Amino acid sequence: MKKILSALALTAFLTGCGGGPSDAEIEGLIKAEIAKANELMASLGPLGKKGITEIVNISNHGCDSHKTMDGAYACDLEITSKNMLLGDNTERKIIDLAKTNGGKWYFVR
């Protein structure tokens, strides 16, 4: 019985019940924002198309509870991207995320 309880506790811990966003959720949000920006760039013609950004990698260095907003998280991300105008770029930044009542994550701006 003790082993079963330990296994259940470990499973709950590893699945992050009610915690911050998963890496897949973060990646989905960032890629959706980049897709919107790319749409705008493409609408600017040939020069704009050179500014279309491709996400190469997103590394999550951890998400902590936000210091001033209940239910929000501050995620330390390293994002590598590239485009024809700026070349390769790696940027590390803290991005604040919160969840709607419907359970969908969004950027806090």
ABEGO torsion letter per residue (X at the ends): XAAAAAAAAAAAAAAGBGBBBBAAAAAAAAAAAAAAAAAAAAAAEAAAAAABBBBABBBBAEBBBBAABBGBBBBBBBBBBBBAAAEBBBBBBBBBBBBBAAGBBBBBX
